[in-house]
Amino acid sequence: MANAFVAAFEILSFGAIIVLIVLGLGIIASMMGIFNFAQGEFVLLGAYITYLAYSHGLPIWAGMVAAPFAVGALGFVLEGLIIRRFYAAPIVAMLGTYALGLIIRESVRGLIGGFYLTVPEPIGGSIDIGTVHISTWRFIIIVITLLVMGACYLLLSRTSFGLRVRATLENPALARASGISTPLIYGATFAFGAALAGLAGALIVPVFSLFADLGIRFLIQGFVAVMVGGVGSFIGPVAGAGVIGTLSAALPWVMAPVIADVLVFVLAIAFIKFRPQGLIAGKGV
């Protein structure tokens, strides 16, 4: 019974990490019609900023708070200088964001020297439930993920900013005629997605450590989760992240991790083959 509870918690906590990463990727893909292949490197930047704060003697929480703002600001600048030129050509946008991600990843590799660097958990220890011990920090990640999901949904569906985003998505020409600054909305949306990736990196670096290839695995899983969940809605990518995160965490308990990873992707490809629109398809949030 205790082992089953621990396994369920591990599955839930890993699923929460995937959801947190997919939120930003899904918002950019659903709102702007492009896949940001630099999203994994935005996760890496969030982790690196947290490490910088820790290595300079600042509280780890300070780095975690600064990470989403810094990465979001960088995303806003990159969208205005580079990404904006590729909206009419999604394939070129994918290649462009991949190139940006490569530059960011290799820059961080040069800064950290190719090492694995550790950052302690801001809140260590474990939560004891009878004979079961679960990580306090992983539990906090789950709670933060739920809060961020709720905040994102309310922001995009219940605020004037979300209304402008949906209007720009549905009909950019009409949105411009209504006085909405569509370039500003695109920039803010891309920055918001990047900020979510930065937050994810800041939260997971105490769990996975900091290394240059940190974002690659999560980018691939995030991409698959968005495709499985469905592009064009808020709920779709989250649902896809829940499925992929659950499978990625659950299967290694019953088979070799390498086989489990391959099986997850095979199942995802098979699902996309028979339902290309994903679990939940839509045109907007």
Phi, psi and omega per residue, in radians:
M1 nan -0.770 3.141
A2 -1.099 -0.741 3.134
N3 -1.117 -0.662 3.117
A4 -1.132 -0.686 3.131
F5 -1.159 -0.745 3.115
V6 -1.114 -0.738 3.117
A7 -1.081 -0.754 3.122
A8 -1.089 -0.695 3.131
F9 -1.169 -0.726 3.113
E10 -1.090 -0.723 3.112
I11 -1.109 -0.777 -3.128
L12 -1.135 -0.738 -3.095
S13 -1.197 -0.697 3.104
F14 -1.201 -0.673 3.065
G15 -1.058 -0.659 3.113
A16 -1.126 -0.671 3.110
I17 -1.108 -0.786 3.123
I18 -1.100 -0.732 3.118
V19 -1.051 -0.773 -3.113
L20 -1.072 -0.692 3.138
I21 -1.276 -0.696 -3.086
V22 -1.234 -0.468 -3.128
L23 -0.926 -0.900 -3.119
G24 -1.151 -0.751 3.138
L25 -1.119 -0.727 -3.120
G26 -1.192 -0.659 3.131
I27 -1.127 -0.771 3.131
I28 -1.136 -0.772 -3.125
A29 -1.156 -0.746 -3.076
S30 -1.283 -0.689 -3.061
M31 -1.438 -0.621 -2.947
M32 -1.977 -0.166 3.061
G33 1.333 0.302 3.099
I34 -2.290 2.646 3.017
F35 -1.669 2.160 -3.126
N36 -1.543 1.736 -3.119
F37 -1.391 0.070 3.002
A38 -1.703 0.073 -3.078
Q39 -1.083 -0.656 3.097
G40 -1.096 -0.614 3.125
E41 -1.313 -0.472 2.995
F42 -1.146 -0.638 3.017
V43 -1.072 -0.780 3.114
L44 -1.043 -0.750 3.139
L45 -1.102 -0.700 3.089
G46 -1.059 -0.713 3.100
A47 -1.168 -0.694 -3.106
Y48 -1.181 -0.696 3.119
I49 -1.112 -0.694 3.088
T50 -1.098 -0.734 3.099
Y51 -1.107 -0.715 3.117
L52 -1.022 -0.784 3.125
A53 -1.068 -0.772 -3.139
Y54 -1.139 -0.750 -3.084
S55 -1.211 -0.371 3.114
H56 -1.702 0.248 3.043
G57 1.455 0.124 3.103
L58 -1.465 2.755 3.078
P59 -1.060 2.491 3.141
I60 -1.055 -0.613 3.125
W61 -1.060 -0.589 3.123
A62 -1.084 -0.748 3.101
G63 -1.146 -0.664 -3.135
M64 -1.186 -0.591 3.094
V65 -1.297 -0.668 -3.104
A66 -1.266 -0.542 -3.018
A67 -0.977 -0.917 -3.107
P68 -1.113 -0.588 3.133
F69 -1.216 -0.748 -3.138
A70 -1.169 -0.782 -3.126
V71 -1.207 -0.656 3.083
G72 -1.097 -0.718 3.103
A73 -1.111 -0.728 3.086
L74 -1.095 -0.729 3.106
G75 -1.067 -0.680 3.120
F76 -1.103 -0.749 3.138
V77 -1.165 -0.789 -3.125
L78 -1.119 -0.646 3.114
E79 -1.106 -0.737 -3.122
G80 -1.237 -0.601 -3.067
L81 -1.528 -0.608 -2.967
I82 -2.194 -1.015 -2.964
I83 -1.053 -0.651 -3.062
R84 -1.006 -0.474 -3.087
R85 -1.334 -0.159 -2.997
F86 -1.949 0.088 -3.056
Y87 -1.061 -0.570 -3.118
A88 -1.345 -0.181 -3.111
A89 -2.345 1.487 -3.071
P90 -0.994 -0.620 3.135
I91 -1.143 -0.742 3.092
V92 -1.116 -0.635 3.109
A93 -1.101 -0.715 3.092
M94 -1.066 -0.777 3.129
L95 -1.156 -0.693 3.140
G96 -1.126 -0.770 3.131
T97 -1.210 -0.569 3.060
Y98 -1.097 -0.728 3.113
A99 -1.122 -0.713 3.085
L100 -1.067 -0.766 3.125
G101 -1.075 -0.696 3.120
L102 -1.091 -0.737 3.118
I103 -1.098 -0.789 -3.137
I104 -1.109 -0.797 -3.090
R105 -1.096 -0.795 -3.112
E106 -1.251 -0.502 3.065
S107 -1.151 -0.772 3.105
V108 -1.149 -0.668 3.106
R109 -1.029 -0.730 3.107
G110 -1.158 -0.610 -3.109
L111 -1.266 -0.635 -3.096
I112 -1.714 -0.025 3.044
G113 1.267 0.342 3.119
G114 1.330 0.197 -3.103
F115 -1.599 2.893 2.954
Y116 -1.689 2.075 -3.080
L117 -1.968 2.399 -3.069
T118 -1.786 2.579 3.035
V119 -2.237 2.185 -3.110
P120 -1.215 2.752 3.092
E121 -1.247 2.313 3.123
P122 -1.037 -0.595 3.080
I123 -2.195 1.815 -3.080
G124 -1.565 -2.940 3.100
G125 1.503 -2.957 -3.094
S126 -2.431 2.788 3.047
I127 -1.738 2.152 -3.075
D128 -1.730 2.143 3.073
I129 -2.151 1.615 -3.035
G130 1.173 -2.097 3.128
T131 -1.679 0.091 -3.097
V132 -1.735 2.358 3.129
H133 -2.133 2.149 3.112
I134 -2.121 2.612 -3.084
S135 -1.169 2.235 3.110
T136 -1.108 -0.746 -3.088
W137 -1.173 -0.694 3.089
R138 -1.113 -0.629 3.083
F139 -1.132 -0.697 3.116
I140 -1.126 -0.665 3.089
I141 -1.042 -0.732 3.112
I142 -1.060 -0.801 -3.120
V143 -1.106 -0.801 -3.131
I144 -1.093 -0.697 3.123
T145 -1.057 -0.774 3.111
L146 -1.080 -0.735 3.134
L147 -1.144 -0.735 3.139
V148 -1.149 -0.724 3.102
M149 -1.019 -0.831 3.134
G150 -1.095 -0.740 3.141
A151 -1.132 -0.715 3.127
C152 -1.118 -0.761 -3.141
Y153 -1.085 -0.788 3.141
L154 -1.140 -0.698 -3.135
L155 -1.090 -0.755 -3.039
L156 -1.493 -0.253 -3.084
S157 -2.104 -0.210 -3.037
R158 -2.250 0.165 -3.119
T159 -2.177 2.866 3.112
S160 -1.135 -0.574 3.081
F161 -1.096 -0.790 3.113
G162 -1.090 -0.642 3.099
L163 -1.106 -0.734 3.112
R164 -1.146 -0.682 3.109
V165 -1.090 -0.798 -3.122
R166 -1.157 -0.665 3.116
A167 -1.126 -0.735 3.129
T168 -1.134 -0.653 3.121
L169 -1.159 -0.808 -3.045
E170 -1.236 -0.771 -3.052
N171 -2.663 1.524 -3.090
P172 -1.011 -0.684 -3.109
A173 -1.130 -0.780 3.124
L174 -1.162 -0.639 3.111
A175 -1.099 -0.734 3.094
R176 -1.120 -0.694 3.120
A177 -1.153 -0.424 3.125
S178 -1.511 0.035 3.092
G179 1.640 0.137 3.122
I180 -1.465 2.274 3.096
S181 -1.394 1.629 -3.083
T182 -1.109 -0.658 3.066
P183 -1.040 -0.679 3.115
L184 -1.163 -0.688 3.129
I185 -1.130 -0.761 3.105
Y186 -1.076 -0.772 3.128
G187 -1.098 -0.760 -3.140
A188 -1.154 -0.664 3.131
T189 -1.146 -0.783 3.120
F190 -1.121 -0.722 3.117
A191 -1.106 -0.680 3.134
F192 -1.120 -0.773 3.092
G193 -1.095 -0.699 3.103
A194 -1.150 -0.686 3.135
A195 -1.096 -0.682 3.095
L196 -1.105 -0.673 3.070
A197 -1.130 -0.720 3.098
G198 -1.076 -0.708 3.087
L199 -1.100 -0.750 3.119
A200 -1.044 -0.787 3.122
G201 -1.081 -0.694 3.140
A202 -1.127 -0.645 -3.087
L203 -1.350 -0.558 -3.041
I204 -1.606 -0.226 -3.078
V205 -1.089 -0.584 3.049
P206 -1.163 -0.366 -3.107
V207 -1.531 -0.751 -3.014
F208 -1.880 -0.068 -3.058
S209 1.229 3.023 -3.133
L210 -1.865 2.154 3.018
F211 -2.637 2.778 -2.937
A212 -1.101 -0.514 -3.096
D213 -1.675 0.326 -3.089
L214 -0.984 -0.743 -3.020
G215 -1.391 -0.269 -3.012
I216 -1.121 -0.843 -3.107
R217 -1.065 -0.754 -3.083
F218 -1.261 -0.506 3.078
L219 -1.123 -0.796 -3.119
I220 -1.112 -0.818 3.131
Q221 -1.136 -0.648 3.115
G222 -1.148 -0.736 3.110
F223 -1.054 -0.817 3.137
V224 -1.116 -0.697 -3.134
A225 -1.100 -0.715 3.119
V226 -1.125 -0.731 3.139
M227 -1.155 -0.712 3.125
V228 -1.186 -0.733 -3.104
G229 -1.257 -0.662 -3.122
G230 1.969 2.276 -3.141
V231 -1.527 2.494 3.063
G232 1.944 0.016 3.093
S233 -2.461 2.838 3.090
F234 -1.361 -0.716 -3.045
I235 -1.250 -0.590 -3.052
G236 -0.965 -1.021 3.132
P237 -1.041 -0.606 3.109
V238 -1.137 -0.753 3.100
A239 -1.104 -0.738 3.101
G240 -1.084 -0.695 3.112
A241 -1.120 -0.665 3.097
G242 -1.105 -0.725 -3.138
V243 -1.175 -0.889 -3.101
I244 -1.155 -0.724 3.125
G245 -1.099 -0.731 3.137
T246 -1.131 -0.809 3.134
L247 -1.116 -0.742 -3.101
S248 -1.135 -0.545 -3.137
A249 -1.562 -0.520 -3.051
A250 -1.449 -0.740 -3.039
L251 -1.074 -0.651 3.122
P252 -1.092 -0.244 3.078
W253 -1.311 -0.325 -3.069
V254 -2.116 -0.074 3.116
M255 -2.685 3.007 3.138
A256 -1.063 2.415 -3.094
P257 -0.970 -0.679 -3.132
V258 -1.105 -0.783 3.116
I259 -1.126 -0.664 -3.139
A260 -1.086 -0.761 3.132
D261 -1.076 -0.777 -3.140
V262 -1.112 -0.725 -3.102
L263 -1.139 -0.656 3.107
V264 -1.031 -0.815 -3.118
F265 -1.214 -0.626 3.104
V266 -1.122 -0.780 3.120
L267 -1.112 -0.700 3.134
A268 -1.131 -0.768 3.129
I269 -1.093 -0.728 3.125
A270 -1.106 -0.720 3.130
F271 -1.123 -0.790 -3.126
I272 -1.123 -0.573 3.114
K273 -1.064 -0.754 -3.062
F274 -1.602 -0.320 3.080
R275 -2.443 1.337 -3.054
P276 -1.115 -0.395 3.130
Q277 -1.362 -0.124 3.110
G278 1.485 -3.117 -3.122
L279 -1.080 -0.829 -3.090
I280 -2.319 1.924 -3.129
A281 -1.789 2.619 3.117
G282 -2.988 3.023 -3.126
K283 -1.779 -0.248 -3.089
G284 -2.716 -3.038 -3.110
V285 -1.244 nan nan
